[in-house]
């Protein structure tokens, strides 16, 4: 992935989102030819010369100091995720051979799997490319439509944009698509030389017009906590909260744990799903097909 073009397109897209009024600049007469800030206005706000900012916007971010990057983030009114992305792009511009060879992690240590299996809630681990590299039984049951897809590795982005079942599974369709692409864009800034990531983005761009449109927006986000609304094919609608935990001993991996409000319909659905997932000889059948009452093993 071309780091210079990533830098250029990101900076152009961000200054296009900021109006002069938002940063206290007075507009003079005449129609503006750009939707947001001009290069000179960004340079003025960041306290650098127009010539220097122009070089940065052309992709030459590697020479920028932390102070310049901070000033640029303030000038462009970047949020936390966007600021982190800007610094990731700068680090990638100065990357040595070690970063250029670093692949995404594809599996977890046995100890991490034991932690997953010890959770009472659905839990799974993904890498930066959005591959699900490990899960506990309830996590697999919750994401059954993804694991039913024969394509491996199981990938959240590929499922969302290429699998027709995704439209039934994700209740918040637009939000899910926006979030999935933003997470991939953030990873592209951190790890632009991951060949498998480049291939995934190429595949999605070729096969999904929606993905191409969202990718061109250069939006990024941090995926730490939030809510998910799903329509599971076996137990129906689920409203779940999730927390993401970066595995410091496994750089590039994040564990996600889902929970429901106690005694809520979503918790009852999870309990039903858990009873189904816990019995190996019944995993081939849906909960509704079992002869036992829900929750009885």
N, C-alpha and C positions, 0 to 999 in steps of 0.2 A: 504494500500500500504506500502511495507517494505521500510522505509526510509534509512536503512543502505545499502540495495542493490541499491537503487537509487543513493546514494552518491558514492558508489564504481563504478558503471557502468558509471556515469557521469565523474568522474575524470579519469578513464581509457580511456574513449572515447576522452576526451579533450587532454590528453598527447599523445594519438595516432595520433593527428592531427598536432603536432608541431615537426618540424625537428631540429636537433642540429644546423644546419646552421642558422635557423631563430632566434635563441637565442644566437648566437655567440659562440657555443661550438665547439671545434675542434674534429673531428672524428679521431680515431686511426684505425690502420689496423684491418681487419677482418670483417666478415659479421654480421650486427646487427640482433638480433633475434626479435626485436620489431619494428613496423613501425614508431614510433615517439620517444619520450623521454623515457629514463629509469627512474625508481623510484628515483634512486640516483641523476640523473641529475635534476629532478624536485626539490628534496630536496635541492640540492646545490643552485639552482636559487632562491628558496624561503627563503633560510637562516635558514633551520631547519634540524634536523638530519634525516637520512634515516629511523631510527626506528620510529620517530614521524610521518613522512609523511606516512609510511606504515600503521600506525594505522589510520590515516585520510582516506586513501584510502580503508581501510576495513570498512568504514562507521561510524567511531567514530568521527564525525565532531562537536558534541555538545560541546566539550571542547576547540575548537579553538577560539582564540580571534579575534577581528576585524582586528588587525594588521596582524595576521597570514593569515586570509582569503584574505586580500588585497595583501599580498606577493604571495600567491598561485595564485590569479587571474592574477598578473603580470607575474609570471613564466609560466603559461599556456597560456598567451596571450589571455585571455578571452575578448570578446566584452561586450558591456553594458548589453545585455540580459543574456549572460552566467554568468557574474559577479553577476547580480541580482539573478539568479537561484542558484548560489553557496551560497549566503547569505540566501536565502529562505530555502535551504536544511539544513543549520546550525540552523536557527530558528526552523524549524520543529523538528530537533533532540532534541531541548530543550523544545519542546511544552508541555504545561500543559493540563489539562483536557478541558479547554475552547476551545482551538484550535481543540482538538481531536473530539469535539462534533459539531463543526461549519459546518453547511450544506451550500450548494450553494443557493443563493437567487433565488426564483422562480417567484416573481412578484414585481411590482413597486407600489409606493404610487400614489394616484390620482393626486397629484401635478406634478409628473414626467410625467405621461401620458398626462397631459394638455400641458406641455412643448413640448412633442413630437407632439401633435396635432397642435400646433401653428407653427411648422416648415413648410416652403414652399417646402423643399427638402425631399427626402426619409430619414427617420430616424428610428432607432430602438435601443433597449437596449439588451445586452446579459450579461449573467453571465460568470464566469470563465470556466464553463463546456461547453460553446458555445451553451447554450440554448438561443433562442430568447424569452425573457420574456415580451417584449412589443414592439409595433411599431405603427407608424401613418399609415393612409390609403395608402399613396404613398409608404411607406416602405414595407407594406404587398403586394401591387401590384408589386413592383419591385422584391420581393422574392416569387412571386406566386407559382413557382414549389415546394418550401420548404413547404409553407402553405397548398398546395394541398395534401401532404403526410399525411395520417390519423394518423400516429404515433405521439404522444405527449409526452413530449414537443417538439416543433420544434427545431431541433438541427443541427447546421451547419456541424459538423463532421459526424454525422450519415447520413445526406443527401449526403455529398461529397463521402463517401466511400461505401454506401449501396444502394443508389437510382440510378437506371439506367439513370434517367433524368439529373443527375448532369453532365454527359459527354457532353450533349448539352448546358447546362446552363453556365458552366465555360469555357471560351475561353482558359485561361492559366492553363491548367489541371495540369501539373506537379507542377507549382508554388503554386497553390491553395492547393494541397494535402500536400506539404511541410509546408506551412504556418499554415494550420489547425492543423496538428500534433504538430508543434512547440509550438503553443499557448496552446494546451492541456498539453504538457509536462511541460511548465512553470507553469500552474495551479497545476499540480501534485506536484511540488516542494513547492508551497505556501500552498496548502491545501491537504496534502496526506491522510488525514483521512476522506475525503468526500466519503461516501459509494456510492452515486449515480455516482460520477466520476469514482470510481473503477469499478463499474458495466458497465459503458459506455465503458471504455477502454477494459474491458474483452469481451464485446460484439463485439466491432470493431476488436479486435485481433483474435477472433474466426472466424469471418465471412469475413475478408478482409486480404488477403496476403499482399497487398500493404501497408495497415496500419501497419501490424506487422513489415514489413521491415523498414518503416519510423520511427516507434516507437523505434526500436532497435538502431537507430542512436543517440538518446539522444540530438537532436538539439532543441534549444529554441529560441524564438524571442519575442520582444515587439511589440504589435499591436497598434500603435498610429496613423499612417497616411500612406497614400500610394495611389495606384490606383487599380481599379478593372475593368476587362473586362468581360462583360457578354453577352450572346446571349439570350435575352428574347424571350419567345415563341410567344409573341404578337407584340412587337415593334422592334424586331431585335437587332443588336449589340449596346452595350453601353460601352463607355469608361468614367469611373467616377473616380473622386478623392474622398477620404474619410478622415475624421478626427475623431479620437476617444477621448472622454472626460470621464475620470473617475468621477463617481458620488461620491463625498466625503461624502455626507450624506447617501449614500447607498453602504457601502463597498462591493466590489466584483462585482459591476455592472459598465458597460461601455456603454456610448451612442455613436453611430456612425451616422454621417450625411454625405450624399453623394451629390456631386455637379458635374455639367458638365460645360464645357466651354460655355460662352454665345454665342448664335446663332449657336452653333455646331450641327451636326446631332444627337449627344447624347442628347443635350438639347431639340431638337425638339421631340425626342422619349420620353423623360421624360414628356414633356408637353402633349403629346398624352396619355401617361399612366395616368397622373394626371386627365385629363378630363374623362377618363374611370373610374378611382377609385373614383371620387367625386360624381358620380351619382349612388345611391344604386340599382335602378332597372336595371342598365346596367352592374353591376359588374359581372353578370352571363354570359355575352357575351363578346367576345374579341372586341377590338377596330375596327378591320376590319369587324366585323359583324354588327356594329351599322349603322343605317340609316342616321344619321347626319354626316356632314363633321367633320374631326378631329378638336377638340378644341371647338365644339359647344355643349352646354349642353341642 
